[in-house]
Amino acid sequence: MDPLGAPSQFVDVDTLLSWADSCEEELNASETTAETSQENLIRSPFLYNKVINGKVVLWKGDVALLNCTAIVNTSNESLTDKNPVSESIFMLAGPDLKEDLQKLKGCRTGEAKLTKGFNLAARFIIHTVGPKYKSRYRTAAESSLYSCYRNVLQLAKEQSMSSVGFCVINSAKRGYPLEDATHIALRTVRRFLEIHGETIEKVVFAVSELEEATYQKLLPLYFPRTLKEESRSLPYLPADIGNAEGEPVVPERQIRISEKPGAPEDNQEEEDEGLGVDLSFIGSHAFARMEGDIDKQRKLILQGQLSEAALQKQHQRNYNRWLCQARAEDLSDIASLKALYQTGVDNCGRTVMVVVGRNIPVTLIDMDKVQEEFESCLFCSPNISFKGINMVFHHLFCLRTEGQNSPCGQPAPAVFCHITRTD
């Protein structure tokens, strides 16, 4: 509790500037200068709505300091994760929160569970578990992250909560790309406010300084503040904007069933009796056409029987994924290890890369980031020859590292391999 007469460290959500009021003067000025008729504007799937914008707040600060009905805590399945958001909430809420969490017996990914706020200004804490992101399981990660936001809002609706303070549920520890996760977060909240907006008065996105720029960039796509901003943001919307509730859509999982598969959709006439019915359209309906086996390509991949074109396409997809992943990460701490460098070219003109295993403290650093640093050097460097790459792995046992890098306690020989780079 704050000392008598001292200003409170907590922030009342009613004092925060809503998204509808942010930069209002600049938006009004741009509207008057650009005289665009409403008839010529192309409308977005996320229409300009001043009422919804008035319910949304973007605030740079600690979610634990918000004075609202409930705040959101992102954690792991055992609700014991140590991240900046959780640590701040536990510190301000007091020891009673840990005792209350033991009664919940964990929380599965995508679920939302409720506890009291104890010493916080917020009355309740909604705990949820974000997904671990792997590019090969991207669809599952998107669905799980959508469930996190959706279940939090649904729980707030069921408990008649008037205001909710969201932290960024996707933690950096779980590897979810910030921009992709922000699209899902904003889209889900927008669709929920469209359908159940009368039950919630304020939704606050509490972000850090690193996350603020991404939210500032993407908020106009889903919460346009003017008709002009709505039209201007339309080209930047992703191809997949989800269904009516913002849930990611997987086309191959949709079952194509119509009321009368053998009849055209626009046929509203009564069924003809007898055999004088025009049957020419039978077989033209999508449901009546033979579709290829969706799992055929996956079986061929497992059996190693892909065609040359399909194999090339798969290599290209893997290459693009590695390229995006390597460019998105900050790998300066890994680069400072000086464990990977370019020495020159061999007799065939191929670039020679050397990996010094001695310089990689495997027990002290994140090996996933080491892999991304290798990918960054291999696939992002313009100096690497397109003919291929020769890689030499040189590993020496060193006493000062206490053998942590030595596979068997003996000096290991150099390993040579050739890697083909395709663009």
LINTAVEN-V722726 format. One record per pair of residues at least 24 apart in sequence whose C-alpha atoms are under 7 Angstrom apart, sorted by the first residue. I is the first residue (numbers start at 1). J is the second residue. D is the distance in whole Angstrom. If there is no record, write none. Layout:
# LINTAVEN-V722726
I:J:D + I:J:D
This chain:
# LINTAVEN-V722726
9:65:7 + 10:65:5 + 10:66:6 + 10:67:6 + 10:121:7 + 11:65:6 + 11:66:5 + 11:67:6 + 12:66:6 + 12:67:5 + 12:68:7 + 13:66:7 + 13:67:6 + 13:68:6 + 17:57:7 + 18:54:5 + 18:55:7 + 18:56:6 + 18:57:5 + 19:53:6 + 19:54:6 + 19:56:6 + 19:57:5 + 19:58:7 + 20:50:6 + 20:53:5 + 20:54:5 + 20:225:6 + 41:231:6 + 42:231:6 + 43:231:6 + 44:230:6 + 44:231:7 + 44:234:6 + 46:222:6 + 46:223:7 + 47:230:7 + 48:223:7 + 48:224:5 + 48:225:6 + 48:226:6 + 48:227:6 + 48:230:6 + 50:225:7 + 52:193:7 + 53:223:6 + 55:201:6 + 55:202:5 + 55:203:6 + 56:202:6 + 56:203:5 + 56:204:6 + 57:203:6 + 57:204:5 + 57:205:6 + 58:204:6 + 58:205:5 + 58:206:6 + 59:204:7 + 59:205:6 + 59:206:5 + 59:207:6 + 60:206:6 + 60:207:5 + 60:208:6 + 60:209:7 + 60:212:7 + 61:206:6 + 61:207:6 + 61:208:6 + 62:206:6 + 63:165:6 + 63:166:7 + 63:167:6 + 63:206:5 + 64:88:6 + 64:89:5 + 66:121:7 + 66:122:7 + 66:165:7 + 67:121:5 + 67:122:5 + 68:122:5 + 68:163:6 + 68:164:6 + 68:165:7 + 69:122:5 + 69:123:5 + 69:124:6 + 69:161:6 + 69:162:6 + 69:163:5 + 69:164:6 + 70:122:5 + 70:123:6 + 70:124:5 + 70:125:5 + 70:126:7 + 70:163:7 + 70:164:5 + 70:165:6 + 71:122:7 + 71:124:7 + 71:125:5 + 71:126:6 + 71:164:6 + 71:165:4 + 71:166:6 + 72:125:6 + 72:126:5 + 72:127:6 + 72:165:6 + 72:166:5 + 72:167:6 + 73:125:7 + 73:126:6 + 73:127:5 + 73:128:6 + 73:167:7 + 74:127:6 + 74:128:5 + 74:129:6 + 74:130:7 + 74:169:5 + 75:127:7 + 75:128:6 + 75:129:5 + 76:129:5 + 77:106:6 + 77:107:5 + 77:108:5 + 77:109:7 + 77:129:6 + 78:106:4 + 78:107:6 + 79:106:6 + 79:107:7 + 92:119:6 + 92:120:6 + 93:117:6 + 93:118:5 + 93:119:4 + 93:120:5 + 94:119:6 + 109:144:7 + 110:144:5 + 110:145:6 + 110:147:5 + 110:148:4 + 111:147:7 + 111:148:6 + 111:151:6 + 112:148:7 + 112:151:6 + 112:152:6 + 126:152:7 + 130:169:6 + 130:170:6 + 131:174:7 + 132:174:5 + 132:175:6 + 132:176:7 + 133:174:6 + 133:175:5 + 133:176:5 + 142:248:7 + 143:247:7 + 143:248:6 + 146:184:6 + 146:188:7 + 146:247:6 + 149:185:7 + 149:188:7 + 150:188:7 + 157:199:6 + 160:199:7 + 161:200:7 + 162:199:7 + 162:200:5 + 162:201:5 + 162:202:7 + 163:200:6 + 163:201:6 + 163:202:5 + 163:203:6 + 164:202:6 + 164:203:5 + 164:204:6 + 165:203:6 + 165:204:5 + 165:205:6 + 165:206:7 + 166:204:6 + 166:205:5 + 166:206:6 + 167:205:6 + 167:206:5 + 167:207:6 + 168:207:7 + 179:214:6 + 182:215:7 + 186:222:7 + 187:222:6 + 187:246:6 + 188:245:7 + 188:246:5 + 190:222:7 + 191:244:7 + 191:245:5 + 191:246:6 + 192:245:7 + 256:287:6 + 261:285:7 + 261:287:6 + 322:375:7 + 323:376:7 + 323:379:6 + 323:380:7 + 326:372:5 + 326:373:7 + 326:375:6 + 326:376:5 + 327:376:7 + 331:369:7 + 331:373:6 + 334:370:6 + 334:373:7 + 350:385:6 + 350:387:6 + 350:388:6 + 350:389:6 + 350:390:6 + 351:384:6 + 351:385:6 + 351:388:7 + 351:389:5 + 351:390:6 + 352:389:6 + 352:390:5 + 352:391:6 + 353:390:6 + 353:391:5 + 353:392:6 + 354:391:6 + 354:392:5 + 354:393:6 + 355:392:6 + 355:393:5 + 355:394:6 + 356:393:6 + 356:394:5 + 356:395:6 + 357:393:7 + 357:394:6 + 357:395:5 + 358:395:6 + 358:396:6 + 358:405:7 + 361:405:7 + 362:405:7 + 386:421:6 + 387:420:7 + 388:419:6 + 388:420:4 + 388:421:5 + 389:418:6 + 389:419:5 + 389:420:6 + 389:421:7 + 390:417:6 + 390:418:5 + 390:419:6 + 391:416:6 + 391:417:5 + 391:418:6 + 392:416:5 + 392:417:7
